[in-house]
């Protein structure tokens, strides 16, 4: 049962990251992989209980949804994507 919850948290984090990219990618703001790293670090602080595990999985999904920008070390700015895809990593 736990594996299903873990997968759902990862998927929810990824989905919210993609929705944020599509709806907010035109805003002059920090890229959302930074928020994913912050959530991941908070999860590592509380790794002894379920909250920490949930935060880690959510943070990983949120970070992976903006993996391309993280690899290119884009910290702040507008996403310059012409075609916005939900099931992609950008």
PDB file of N, CA, C and O in Angstrom:
ATOM      1  N   UNK A   1       0.821  -1.199   0.000  1.00  0.00           N
ATOM      2  CA  UNK A   1       0.000   0.000   0.000  1.00  0.00           C
ATOM      3  C   UNK A   1       0.866   1.264   0.000  1.00  0.00           C
ATOM      4  O   UNK A   1       0.523   2.263  -0.632  1.00  0.00           O
ATOM      5  N   UNK A   2       1.987   1.204   0.716  1.00  0.00           N
ATOM      6  CA  UNK A   2       2.861   2.376   0.783  1.00  0.00           C
ATOM      7  C   UNK A   2       3.430   2.739  -0.583  1.00  0.00           C
ATOM      8  O   UNK A   2       3.574   3.920  -0.899  1.00  0.00           O
ATOM      9  N   UNK A   3       3.752   1.740  -1.391  1.00  0.00           N
ATOM     10  CA  UNK A   3       4.334   2.019  -2.697  1.00  0.00           C
ATOM     11  C   UNK A   3       3.365   2.794  -3.585  1.00  0.00           C
ATOM     12  O   UNK A   3       3.791   3.620  -4.393  1.00  0.00           O
ATOM     13  N   UNK A   4       2.081   2.536  -3.443  1.00  0.00           N
ATOM     14  CA  UNK A   4       1.073   3.269  -4.221  1.00  0.00           C
ATOM     15  C   UNK A   4       1.038   4.725  -3.785  1.00  0.00           C
ATOM     16  O   UNK A   4       0.971   5.626  -4.621  1.00  0.00           O
ATOM     17  N   UNK A   5       1.083   4.954  -2.492  1.00  0.00           N
ATOM     18  CA  UNK A   5       1.088   6.328  -1.970  1.00  0.00           C
ATOM     19  C   UNK A   5       2.356   7.057  -2.418  1.00  0.00           C
ATOM     20  O   UNK A   5       2.300   8.229  -2.788  1.00  0.00           O
ATOM     21  N   UNK A   6       3.494   6.369  -2.384  1.00  0.00           N
ATOM     22  CA  UNK A   6       4.751   6.980  -2.809  1.00  0.00           C
ATOM     23  C   UNK A   6       4.705   7.360  -4.288  1.00  0.00           C
ATOM     24  O   UNK A   6       5.124   8.453  -4.669  1.00  0.00           O
ATOM     25  N   UNK A   7       4.197   6.456  -5.112  1.00  0.00           N
ATOM     26  CA  UNK A   7       4.087   6.754  -6.538  1.00  0.00           C
ATOM     27  C   UNK A   7       3.137   7.922  -6.780  1.00  0.00           C
ATOM     28  O   UNK A   7       3.420   8.793  -7.603  1.00  0.00           O
ATOM     29  N   UNK A   8       2.021   7.945  -6.074  1.00  0.00           N
ATOM     30  CA  UNK A   8       1.062   9.041  -6.251  1.00  0.00           C
ATOM     31  C   UNK A   8       1.666  10.381  -5.849  1.00  0.00           C
ATOM     32  O   UNK A   8       1.427  11.385  -6.520  1.00  0.00           O
ATOM     33  N   UNK A   9       2.436  10.416  -4.779  1.00  0.00           N
ATOM     34  CA  UNK A   9       3.078  11.666  -4.364  1.00  0.00           C
ATOM     35  C   UNK A   9       4.093  12.133  -5.390  1.00  0.00           C
ATOM     36  O   UNK A   9       4.176  13.324  -5.690  1.00  0.00           O
ATOM     37  N   UNK A  10       4.868  11.194  -5.934  1.00  0.00           N
ATOM     38  CA  UNK A  10       5.807  11.544  -6.990  1.00  0.00           C
ATOM     39  C   UNK A  10       5.056  12.076  -8.205  1.00  0.00           C
ATOM     40  O   UNK A  10       5.447  13.091  -8.782  1.00  0.00           O
ATOM     41  N   UNK A  11       3.988  11.401  -8.594  1.00  0.00           N
ATOM     42  CA  UNK A  11       3.200  11.807  -9.757  1.00  0.00           C
ATOM     43  C   UNK A  11       2.522  13.160  -9.533  1.00  0.00           C
ATOM     44  O   UNK A  11       2.473  13.980 -10.450  1.00  0.00           O
ATOM     45  N   UNK A  12       2.007  13.401  -8.346  1.00  0.00           N
ATOM     46  CA  UNK A  12       1.382  14.688  -8.035  1.00  0.00           C
ATOM     47  C   UNK A  12       2.414  15.807  -8.097  1.00  0.00           C
ATOM     48  O   UNK A  12       2.130  16.882  -8.624  1.00  0.00           O
ATOM     49  N   UNK A  13       3.606  15.565  -7.567  1.00  0.00           N
ATOM     50  CA  UNK A  13       4.666  16.567  -7.647  1.00  0.00           C
ATOM     51  C   UNK A  13       5.049  16.874  -9.082  1.00  0.00           C
ATOM     52  O   UNK A  13       5.215  18.036  -9.450  1.00  0.00           O
ATOM     53  N   UNK A  14       5.190  15.828  -9.900  1.00  0.00           N
ATOM     54  CA  UNK A  14       5.513  16.022 -11.305  1.00  0.00           C
ATOM     55  C   UNK A  14       4.389  16.769 -12.020  1.00  0.00           C
ATOM     56  O   UNK A  14       4.646  17.692 -12.793  1.00  0.00           O
ATOM     57  N   UNK A  15       3.144  16.369 -11.762  1.00  0.00           N
ATOM     58  CA  UNK A  15       2.002  16.999 -12.424  1.00  0.00           C
ATOM     59  C   UNK A  15       1.863  18.470 -12.048  1.00  0.00           C
ATOM     60  O   UNK A  15       1.617  19.308 -12.914  1.00  0.00           O
ATOM     61  N   UNK A  16       2.014  18.787 -10.781  1.00  0.00           N
ATOM     62  CA  UNK A  16       1.924  20.189 -10.364  1.00  0.00           C
ATOM     63  C   UNK A  16       3.059  21.018 -10.954  1.00  0.00           C
ATOM     64  O   UNK A  16       2.871  22.187 -11.290  1.00  0.00           O
ATOM     65  N   UNK A  17       4.228  20.416 -11.078  1.00  0.00           N
ATOM     66  CA  UNK A  17       5.332  21.119 -11.724  1.00  0.00           C
ATOM     67  C   UNK A  17       5.038  21.401 -13.188  1.00  0.00           C
ATOM     68  O   UNK A  17       5.331  22.492 -13.679  1.00  0.00           O
ATOM     69  N   UNK A  18       4.468  20.442 -13.885  1.00  0.00           N
ATOM     70  CA  UNK A  18       4.131  20.637 -15.297  1.00  0.00           C
ATOM     71  C   UNK A  18       3.016  21.675 -15.454  1.00  0.00           C
ATOM     72  O   UNK A  18       3.071  22.511 -16.356  1.00  0.00           O
ATOM     73  N   UNK A  19       2.018  21.626 -14.591  1.00  0.00           N
ATOM     74  CA  UNK A  19       0.932  22.619 -14.647  1.00  0.00           C
ATOM     75  C   UNK A  19       1.492  24.009 -14.374  1.00  0.00           C
ATOM     76  O   UNK A  19       1.124  24.971 -15.047  1.00  0.00           O
ATOM     77  N   UNK A  20       2.378  24.117 -13.388  1.00  0.00           N
ATOM     78  CA  UNK A  20       3.007  25.402 -13.101  1.00  0.00           C
ATOM     79  C   UNK A  20       3.842  25.901 -14.264  1.00  0.00           C
ATOM     80  O   UNK A  20       3.907  27.105 -14.510  1.00  0.00           O
ATOM     81  N   UNK A  21       4.480  24.990 -14.981  1.00  0.00           N
ATOM     82  CA  UNK A  21       5.286  25.377 -16.141  1.00  0.00           C
ATOM     83  C   UNK A  21       4.397  25.894 -17.266  1.00  0.00           C
ATOM     84  O   UNK A  21       4.725  26.886 -17.916  1.00  0.00           O
ATOM     85  N   UNK A  22       3.279  25.224 -17.493  1.00  0.00           N
ATOM     86  CA  UNK A  22       2.382  25.617 -18.583  1.00  0.00           C
ATOM     87  C   UNK A  22       1.663  26.922 -18.250  1.00  0.00           C
ATOM     88  O   UNK A  22       1.575  27.813 -19.095  1.00  0.00           O
ATOM     89  N   UNK A  23       1.153  27.039 -17.037  1.00  0.00           N
ATOM     90  CA  UNK A  23       0.368  28.220 -16.679  1.00  0.00           C
ATOM     91  C   UNK A  23       1.231  29.409 -16.257  1.00  0.00           C
ATOM     92  O   UNK A  23       0.838  30.557 -16.463  1.00  0.00           O
ATOM     93  N   UNK A  24       2.385  29.154 -15.677  1.00  0.00           N
ATOM     94  CA  UNK A  24       3.189  30.255 -15.166  1.00  0.00           C
ATOM     95  C   UNK A  24       4.530  30.431 -15.844  1.00  0.00           C
ATOM     96  O   UNK A  24       5.358  31.212 -15.372  1.00  0.00           O
ATOM     97  N   UNK A  25       4.768  29.726 -16.939  1.00  0.00           N
ATOM     98  CA  UNK A  25       6.049  29.798 -17.622  1.00  0.00           C
ATOM     99  C   UNK A  25       6.333  31.145 -18.255  1.00  0.00           C
ATOM    100  O   UNK A  25       7.482  31.450 -18.577  1.00  0.00           O
ATOM    101  N   UNK A  26       5.315  31.942 -18.435  1.00  0.00           N
ATOM    102  CA  UNK A  26       5.497  33.259 -19.047  1.00  0.00           C
ATOM    103  C   UNK A  26       5.837  34.340 -18.020  1.00  0.00           C
ATOM    104  O   UNK A  26       6.111  35.479 -18.399  1.00  0.00           O
ATOM    105  N   UNK A  27       5.824  34.011 -16.751  1.00  0.00           N
ATOM    106  CA  UNK A  27       6.087  34.985 -15.692  1.00  0.00           C
ATOM    107  C   UNK A  27       7.588  35.134 -15.451  1.00  0.00           C
ATOM    108  O   UNK A  27       8.341  34.168 -15.568  1.00  0.00           O
ATOM    109  N   UNK A  28       7.999  36.307 -15.125  1.00  0.00           N
ATOM    110  CA  UNK A  28       9.393  36.592 -14.761  1.00  0.00           C
ATOM    111  C   UNK A  28       9.562  36.217 -13.293  1.00  0.00           C
ATOM    112  O   UNK A  28       9.348  37.045 -12.407  1.00  0.00           O
ATOM    113  N   UNK A  29       9.946  34.973 -13.039  1.00  0.00           N
ATOM    114  CA  UNK A  29      10.030  34.456 -11.680  1.00  0.00           C
ATOM    115  C   UNK A  29      11.084  33.354 -11.608  1.00  0.00           C
ATOM    116  O   UNK A  29      11.610  32.932 -12.637  1.00  0.00           O
ATOM    117  N   UNK A  30      11.398  32.883 -10.389  1.00  0.00           N
ATOM    118  CA  UNK A  30      12.342  31.761 -10.274  1.00  0.00           C
ATOM    119  C   UNK A  30      11.769  30.503 -10.933  1.00  0.00           C
ATOM    120  O   UNK A  30      10.559  30.278 -10.918  1.00  0.00           O
ATOM    121  N   UNK A  31      12.642  29.703 -11.501  1.00  0.00           N
ATOM    122  CA  UNK A  31      12.197  28.444 -12.096  1.00  0.00           C
ATOM    123  C   UNK A  31      11.761  27.491 -10.989  1.00  0.00           C
ATOM    124  O   UNK A  31      12.281  27.544  -9.875  1.00  0.00           O
ATOM    125  N   UNK A  32      10.802  26.619 -11.302  1.00  0.00           N
ATOM    126  CA  UNK A  32      10.214  25.821 -10.233  1.00  0.00           C
ATOM    127  C   UNK A  32      11.086  24.658  -9.784  1.00  0.00           C
ATOM    128  O   UNK A  32      10.741  24.003  -8.801  1.00  0.00           O
ATOM    129  N   UNK A  33      12.181  24.371 -10.443  1.00  0.00           N
ATOM    130  CA  UNK A  33      13.070  23.338  -9.926  1.00  0.00           C
ATOM    131  C   UNK A  33      13.702  23.788  -8.614  1.00  0.00           C
ATOM    132  O   UNK A  33      14.072  22.960  -7.782  1.00  0.00           O
ATOM    133  N   UNK A  34      13.823  25.096  -8.431  1.00  0.00           N
ATOM    134  CA  UNK A  34      14.385  25.628  -7.186  1.00  0.00           C
ATOM    135  C   UNK A  34      13.458  25.312  -6.016  1.00  0.00           C
ATOM    136  O   UNK A  34      13.922  24.934  -4.940  1.00  0.00           O
ATOM    137  N   UNK A  35      12.147  25.465  -6.222  1.00  0.00           N
ATOM    138  CA  UNK A  35      11.188  25.121  -5.177  1.00  0.00           C
ATOM    139  C   UNK A  35      11.218  23.624  -4.884  1.00  0.00           C
ATOM    140  O   UNK A  35      11.069  23.207  -3.735  1.00  0.00           O
ATOM    141  N   UNK A  36      11.413  22.817  -5.928  1.00  0.00           N
ATOM    142  CA  UNK A  36      11.518  21.372  -5.737  1.00  0.00           C
ATOM    143  C   UNK A  36      12.713  20.997  -4.880  1.00  0.00           C
ATOM    144  O   UNK A  36      12.615  20.111  -4.032  1.00  0.00           O
ATOM    145  N   UNK A  37      13.848  21.667  -5.094  1.00  0.00           N
ATOM    146  CA  UNK A  37      15.040  21.409  -4.284  1.00  0.00           C
ATOM    147  C   UNK A  37      14.803  21.825  -2.831  1.00  0.00           C
ATOM    148  O   UNK A  37      15.236  21.134  -1.908  1.00  0.00           O
ATOM    149  N   UNK A  38      14.124  22.942  -2.628  1.00  0.00           N
ATOM    150  CA  UNK A  38      13.819  23.393  -1.258  1.00  0.00           C
ATOM    151  C   UNK A  38      12.924  22.386  -0.551  1.00  0.00           C
ATOM    152  O   UNK A  38      13.148  22.066   0.616  1.00  0.00           O
ATOM    153  N   UNK A  39      11.907  21.885  -1.253  1.00  0.00           N
ATOM    154  CA  UNK A  39      11.019  20.879  -0.672  1.00  0.00           C
ATOM    155  C   UNK A  39      11.791  19.598  -0.387  1.00  0.00           C
ATOM    156  O   UNK A  39      11.570  18.954   0.638  1.00  0.00           O
ATOM    157  N   UNK A  40      12.690  19.228  -1.286  1.00  0.00           N
ATOM    158  CA  UNK A  40      13.508  18.034  -1.102  1.00  0.00           C
ATOM    159  C   UNK A  40      14.408  18.167   0.126  1.00  0.00           C
ATOM    160  O   UNK A  40      14.545  17.216   0.896  1.00  0.00           O
ATOM    161  N   UNK A  41      15.010  19.317   0.313  1.00  0.00           N
ATOM    162  CA  UNK A  41      15.861  19.546   1.485  1.00  0.00           C
ATOM    163  C   UNK A  41      15.039  19.496   2.773  1.00  0.00           C
ATOM    164  O   UNK A  41      15.490  18.950   3.780  1.00  0.00           O
ATOM    165  N   UNK A  42      13.831  20.067   2.740  1.00  0.00           N
ATOM    166  CA  UNK A  42      12.951  19.990   3.915  1.00  0.00           C
ATOM    167  C   UNK A  42      12.608  18.534   4.219  1.00  0.00           C
ATOM    168  O   UNK A  42      12.518  18.150   5.385  1.00  0.00           O
ATOM    169  N   UNK A  43      12.415  17.729   3.185  1.00  0.00           N
ATOM    170  CA  UNK A  43      12.144  16.316   3.398  1.00  0.00           C
ATOM    171  C   UNK A  43      13.328  15.584   3.997  1.00  0.00           C
ATOM    172  O   UNK A  43      13.152  14.680   4.813  1.00  0.00           O
ATOM    173  N   UNK A  44      14.541  15.966   3.596  1.00  0.00           N
ATOM    174  CA  UNK A  44      15.732  15.338   4.174  1.00  0.00           C
ATOM    175  C   UNK A  44      15.909  15.696   5.639  1.00  0.00           C
ATOM    176  O   UNK A  44      16.465  14.915   6.411  1.00  0.00           O
ATOM    177  N   UNK A  45      15.437  16.874   6.023  1.00  0.00           N
ATOM    178  CA  UNK A  45      15.501  17.266   7.434  1.00  0.00           C
ATOM    179  C   UNK A  45      14.558  16.407   8.279  1.00  0.00           C
ATOM    180  O   UNK A  45      14.895  16.026   9.400  1.00  0.00           O
ATOM    181  N   UNK A  46      13.365  16.103   7.732  1.00  0.00           N
ATOM    182  CA  UNK A  46      12.359  15.334   8.464  1.00  0.00           C
ATOM    183  C   UNK A  46      12.253  13.896   7.954  1.00  0.00           C
ATOM    184  O   UNK A  46      11.159  13.332   7.936  1.00  0.00           O
ATOM    185  N   UNK A  47      13.368  13.296   7.540  1.00  0.00           N
ATOM    186  CA  UNK A  47      13.319  11.977   6.909  1.00  0.00           C
ATOM    187  C   UNK A  47      12.918  10.855   7.873  1.00  0.00           C
ATOM    188  O   UNK A  47      12.615   9.752   7.419  1.00  0.00           O
ATOM    189  N   UNK A  48      12.907  11.099   9.170  1.00  0.00           N
ATOM    190  CA  UNK A  48      12.581  10.057  10.143  1.00  0.00           C
ATOM    191  C   UNK A  48      11.110   9.685  10.172  1.00  0.00           C
ATOM    192  O   UNK A  48      10.769   8.608  10.661  1.00  0.00           O
ATOM    193  N   UNK A  49      10.238  10.522   9.674  1.00  0.00           N
ATOM    194  CA  UNK A  49       8.807  10.207   9.708  1.00  0.00           C
ATOM    195  C   UNK A  49       8.207  10.282   8.307  1.00  0.00           C
ATOM    196  O   UNK A  49       8.902  10.593   7.340  1.00  0.00           O
ATOM    197  N   UNK A  50       6.933   9.998   8.210  1.00  0.00           N
ATOM    198  CA  UNK A  50       6.269   9.959   6.904  1.00  0.00           C
ATOM    199  C   UNK A  50       6.266  11.309   6.204  1.00  0.00           C
ATOM    200  O   UNK A  50       6.339  11.363   4.977  1.00  0.00           O
ATOM    201  N   UNK A  51       6.183  12.391   6.952  1.00  0.00           N
ATOM    202  CA  UNK A  51       6.180  13.719   6.339  1.00  0.00           C
ATOM    203  C   UNK A  51       7.453  13.934   5.532  1.00  0.00           C
ATOM    204  O   UNK A  51       7.397  14.462   4.422  1.00  0.00           O
ATOM    205  N   UNK A  52       8.576  13.541   6.061  1.00  0.00           N
ATOM    206  CA  UNK A  52       9.838  13.687   5.348  1.00  0.00           C
ATOM    207  C   UNK A  52       9.880  12.869   4.075  1.00  0.00           C
ATOM    208  O   UNK A  52      10.343  13.350   3.041  1.00  0.00           O
ATOM    209  N   UNK A  53       9.403  11.637   4.138  1.00  0.00           N
ATOM    210  CA  UNK A  53       9.375  10.782   2.952  1.00  0.00           C
ATOM    211  C   UNK A  53       8.442  11.371   1.907  1.00  0.00           C
ATOM    212  O   UNK A  53       8.767  11.376   0.720  1.00  0.00           O
ATOM    213  N   UNK A  54       7.307  11.858   2.325  1.00  0.00           N
ATOM    214  CA  UNK A  54       6.356  12.472   1.395  1.00  0.00           C
ATOM    215  C   UNK A  54       6.959  13.711   0.734  1.00  0.00           C
ATOM    216  O   UNK A  54       6.815  13.910  -0.472  1.00  0.00           O
ATOM    217  N   UNK A  55       7.634  14.542   1.530  1.00  0.00           N
ATOM    218  CA  UNK A  55       8.263  15.744   0.980  1.00  0.00           C
ATOM    219  C   UNK A  55       9.388  15.390   0.000  1.00  0.00           C
ATOM    220  O   UNK A  55       9.552  16.056  -1.022  1.00  0.00           O
ATOM    221  N   UNK A  56      10.149  14.361   0.305  1.00  0.00           N
ATOM    222  CA  UNK A  56      11.219  13.937  -0.600  1.00  0.00           C
ATOM    223  C   UNK A  56      10.638  13.511  -1.941  1.00  0.00           C
ATOM    224  O   UNK A  56      11.119  13.942  -2.988  1.00  0.00           O
ATOM    225  N   UNK A  57       9.618  12.676  -1.920  1.00  0.00           N
ATOM    226  CA  UNK A  57       9.032  12.192  -3.170  1.00  0.00           C
ATOM    227  C   UNK A  57       8.372  13.318  -3.954  1.00  0.00           C
ATOM    228  O   UNK A  57       8.512  13.395  -5.174  1.00  0.00           O
ATOM    229  N   UNK A  58       7.657  14.188  -3.256  1.00  0.00           N
ATOM    230  CA  UNK A  58       7.026  15.323  -3.920  1.00  0.00           C
ATOM    231  C   UNK A  58       8.084  16.243  -4.518  1.00  0.00           C
ATOM    232  O   UNK A  58       7.935  16.708  -5.648  1.00  0.00           O
ATOM    233  N   UNK A  59       9.147  16.508  -3.772  1.00  0.00           N
ATOM    234  CA  UNK A  59      10.221  17.376  -4.251  1.00  0.00           C
ATOM    235  C   UNK A  59      10.945  16.798  -5.454  1.00  0.00           C
ATOM    236  O   UNK A  59      11.312  17.538  -6.367  1.00  0.00           O
ATOM    237  N   UNK A  60      11.158  15.480  -5.469  1.00  0.00           N
ATOM    238  CA  UNK A  60      11.796  14.848  -6.615  1.00  0.00           C
ATOM    239  C   UNK A  60      10.926  14.997  -7.854  1.00  0.00           C
ATOM    240  O   UNK A  60      11.429  15.346  -8.921  1.00  0.00           O
ATOM    241  N   UNK A  61       9.639  14.739  -7.730  1.00  0.00           N
ATOM    242  CA  UNK A  61       8.730  14.895  -8.870  1.00  0.00           C
ATOM    243  C   UNK A  61       8.673  16.326  -9.366  1.00  0.00           C
ATOM    244  O   UNK A  61       8.663  16.572 -10.573  1.00  0.00           O
ATOM    245  N   UNK A  62       8.636  17.260  -8.446  1.00  0.00           N
ATOM    246  CA  UNK A  62       8.569  18.676  -8.804  1.00  0.00           C
ATOM    247  C   UNK A  62       9.852  19.125  -9.506  1.00  0.00           C
ATOM    248  O   UNK A  62       9.806  19.918 -10.446  1.00  0.00           O
ATOM    249  N   UNK A  63      10.991  18.616  -9.048  1.00  0.00           N
ATOM    250  CA  UNK A  63      12.272  18.968  -9.652  1.00  0.00           C
ATOM    251  C   UNK A  63      12.424  18.347 -11.035  1.00  0.00           C
ATOM    252  O   UNK A  63      12.891  19.009 -11.962  1.00  0.00           O
ATOM    253  N   UNK A  64      12.040  17.095 -11.183  1.00  0.00           N
ATOM    254  CA  UNK A  64      12.169  16.419 -12.471  1.00  0.00           C
ATOM    255  C   UNK A  64      11.303  17.079 -13.534  1.00  0.00           C
ATOM    256  O   UNK A  64      11.643  17.041 -14.716  1.00  0.00           O
ATOM    257  N   UNK A  65      10.208  17.672 -13.139  1.00  0.00           N
ATOM    258  CA  UNK A  65       9.344  18.317 -14.130  1.00  0.00           C
ATOM    259  C   UNK A  65      10.021  19.514 -14.798  1.00  0.00           C
ATOM    260  O   UNK A  65       9.577  19.957 -15.857  1.00  0.00           O
ATOM    261  N   UNK A  66      11.074  20.038 -14.203  1.00  0.00           N
ATOM    262  CA  UNK A  66      11.821  21.167 -14.770  1.00  0.00           C
ATOM    263  C   UNK A  66      13.304  20.815 -14.901  1.00  0.00           C
ATOM    264  O   UNK A  66      14.175  21.664 -14.707  1.00  0.00           O
ATOM    265  N   UNK A  67      13.574  19.562 -15.230  1.00  0.00           N
ATOM    266  CA  UNK A  67      14.932  19.046 -15.236  1.00  0.00           C
ATOM    267  C   UNK A  67      15.841  19.746 -16.241  1.00  0.00           C
ATOM    268  O   UNK A  67      17.014  19.984 -15.956  1.00  0.00           O
ATOM    269  N   UNK A  68      15.309  20.074 -17.405  1.00  0.00           N
ATOM    270  CA  UNK A  68      16.130  20.726 -18.431  1.00  0.00           C
ATOM    271  C   UNK A  68      16.655  22.077 -17.937  1.00  0.00           C
ATOM    272  O   UNK A  68      17.828  22.398 -18.130  1.00  0.00           O
ATOM    273  N   UNK A  69      15.795  22.855 -17.309  1.00  0.00           N
ATOM    274  CA  UNK A  69      16.229  24.147 -16.778  1.00  0.00           C
ATOM    275  C   UNK A  69      17.221  23.980 -15.633  1.00  0.00           C
ATOM    276  O   UNK A  69      18.114  24.809 -15.464  1.00  0.00           O
ATOM    277  N   UNK A  70      17.073  22.917 -14.848  1.00  0.00           N
ATOM    278  CA  UNK A  70      18.006  22.679 -13.763  1.00  0.00           C
ATOM    279  C   UNK A  70      19.381  22.316 -14.315  1.00  0.00           C
ATOM    280  O   UNK A  70      20.393  22.802 -13.810  1.00  0.00           O
ATOM    281  N   UNK A  71      19.433  21.473 -15.341  1.00  0.00           N
ATOM    282  CA  UNK A  71      20.711  21.084 -15.934  1.00  0.00           C
ATOM    283  C   UNK A  71      21.413  22.296 -16.537  1.00  0.00           C
ATOM    284  O   UNK A  71      22.636  22.410 -16.455  1.00  0.00           O
ATOM    285  N   UNK A  72      20.646  23.199 -17.142  1.00  0.00           N
ATOM    286  CA  UNK A  72      21.212  24.407 -17.735  1.00  0.00           C
ATOM    287  C   UNK A  72      21.426  25.516 -16.708  1.00  0.00           C
ATOM    288  O   UNK A  72      21.872  26.609 -17.060  1.00  0.00           O
ATOM    289  N   UNK A  73      21.113  25.244 -15.450  1.00  0.00           N
ATOM    290  CA  UNK A  73      21.245  26.186 -14.334  1.00  0.00           C
ATOM    291  C   UNK A  73      20.538  27.511 -14.593  1.00  0.00           C
ATOM    292  O   UNK A  73      21.100  28.583 -14.366  1.00  0.00           O
ATOM    293  N   UNK A  74      19.319  27.427 -15.065  1.00  0.00           N
ATOM    294  CA  UNK A  74      18.492  28.622 -15.202  1.00  0.00           C
ATOM    295  C   UNK A  74      17.796  28.853 -13.870  1.00  0.00           C
ATOM    296  O   UNK A  74      17.013  28.020 -13.416  1.00  0.00           O
ATOM    297  N   UNK A  75      18.083  29.977 -13.255  1.00  0.00           N
ATOM    298  CA  UNK A  75      17.542  30.258 -11.937  1.00  0.00           C
ATOM    299  C   UNK A  75      16.318  31.172 -11.979  1.00  0.00           C
ATOM    300  O   UNK A  75      15.382  30.999 -11.198  1.00  0.00           O
ATOM    301  N   UNK A  76      16.329  32.117 -12.868  1.00  0.00           N
ATOM    302  CA  UNK A  76      15.292  33.145 -12.851  1.00  0.00           C
ATOM    303  C   UNK A  76      14.998  33.554 -14.286  1.00  0.00           C
ATOM    304  O   UNK A  76      15.910  33.685 -15.103  1.00  0.00           O
ATOM    305  N   UNK A  77      13.746  33.751 -14.582  1.00  0.00           N
ATOM    306  CA  UNK A  77      13.397  34.249 -15.907  1.00  0.00           C
ATOM    307  C   UNK A  77      12.169  33.564 -16.489  1.00  0.00           C
ATOM    308  O   UNK A  77      11.492  32.772 -15.834  1.00  0.00           O
ATOM    309  N   UNK A  78      11.916  33.896 -17.727  1.00  0.00           N
ATOM    310  CA  UNK A  78      10.770  33.374 -18.457  1.00  0.00           C
ATOM    311  C   UNK A  78      11.199  32.122 -19.214  1.00  0.00           C
ATOM    312  O   UNK A  78      12.308  32.061 -19.745  1.00  0.00           O
ATOM    313  N   UNK A  79      10.318  31.123 -19.262  1.00  0.00           N
ATOM    314  CA  UNK A  79      10.591  29.941 -20.079  1.00  0.00           C
ATOM    315  C   UNK A  79      10.371  30.293 -21.538  1.00  0.00           C
ATOM    316  O   UNK A  79       9.321  30.822 -21.903  1.00  0.00           O
ATOM    317  N   UNK A  80      11.351  30.003 -22.367  1.00  0.00           N
ATOM    318  CA  UNK A  80      11.276  30.355 -23.777  1.00  0.00           C
ATOM    319  C   UNK A  80      10.872  29.165 -24.650  1.00  0.00           C
ATOM    320  O   UNK A  80      11.487  28.905 -25.684  1.00  0.00           O
ATOM    321  N   UNK A  81       9.839  28.454 -24.226  1.00  0.00           N
ATOM    322  CA  UNK A  81       9.362  27.280 -24.947  1.00  0.00           C
ATOM    323  C   UNK A  81       8.205  27.699 -25.857  1.00  0.00           C
ATOM    324  O   UNK A  81       7.267  28.368 -25.421  1.00  0.00           O
ATOM    325  N   UNK A  82       8.288  27.299 -27.114  1.00  0.00           N
ATOM    326  CA  UNK A  82       7.227  27.643 -28.073  1.00  0.00           C
ATOM    327  C   UNK A  82       6.010  26.737 -27.896  1.00  0.00           C
ATOM    328  O   UNK A  82       4.883  27.220 -27.796  1.00  0.00           O
ATOM    329  N   UNK A  83       6.241  25.420 -27.857  1.00  0.00           N
ATOM    330  CA  UNK A  83       5.160  24.449 -27.697  1.00  0.00           C
ATOM    331  C   UNK A  83       5.252  23.879 -26.289  1.00  0.00           C
ATOM    332  O   UNK A  83       6.242  23.238 -25.935  1.00  0.00           O
ATOM    333  N   UNK A  84       4.226  24.111 -25.493  1.00  0.00           N
ATOM    334  CA  UNK A  84       4.227  23.642 -24.112  1.00  0.00           C
ATOM    335  C   UNK A  84       3.549  22.285 -24.056  1.00  0.00           C
ATOM    336  O   UNK A  84       2.379  22.154 -24.416  1.00  0.00           O
ATOM    337  N   UNK A  85       4.286  21.268 -23.601  1.00  0.00           N
ATOM    338  CA  UNK A  85       3.790  19.912 -23.504  1.00  0.00           C
ATOM    339  C   UNK A  85       3.638  19.534 -22.037  1.00  0.00           C
ATOM    340  O   UNK A  85       4.486  19.864 -21.207  1.00  0.00           O
ATOM    341  N   UNK A  86       2.542  18.836 -21.728  1.00  0.00           N
ATOM    342  CA  UNK A  86       2.346  18.397 -20.353  1.00  0.00           C
ATOM    343  C   UNK A  86       3.235  17.192 -20.032  1.00  0.00           C
ATOM    344  O   UNK A  86       3.844  17.149 -18.963  1.00  0.00           O
ATOM    345  N   UNK A  87       3.317  16.235 -20.919  1.00  0.00           N
ATOM    346  CA  UNK A  87       4.065  15.006 -20.650  1.00  0.00           C
ATOM    347  C   UNK A  87       5.495  15.095 -21.136  1.00  0.00           C
ATOM    348  O   UNK A  87       5.979  14.180 -21.802  1.00  0.00           O
ATOM    349  N   UNK A  88       6.158  16.145 -20.825  1.00  0.00           N
ATOM    350  CA  UNK A  88       7.554  16.307 -21.204  1.00  0.00           C
ATOM    351  C   UNK A  88       8.358  16.764 -20.004  1.00  0.00           C
ATOM    352  O   UNK A  88       7.812  17.117 -18.959  1.00  0.00           O
ATOM    353  N   UNK A  89       9.647  16.749 -20.181  1.00  0.00           N
ATOM    354  CA  UNK A  89      10.536  17.278 -19.148  1.00  0.00           C
ATOM    355  C   UNK A  89      11.168  18.522 -19.733  1.00  0.00           C
ATOM    356  O   UNK A  89      11.889  18.461 -20.729  1.00  0.00           O
ATOM    357  N   UNK A  90      10.894  19.641 -19.110  1.00  0.00           N
ATOM    358  CA  UNK A  90      11.430  20.897 -19.619  1.00  0.00           C
ATOM    359  C   UNK A  90      11.981  21.728 -18.491  1.00  0.00           C
ATOM    360  O   UNK A  90      12.479  22.830 -18.722  1.00  0.00           O
TER     361      UNK A  90
END
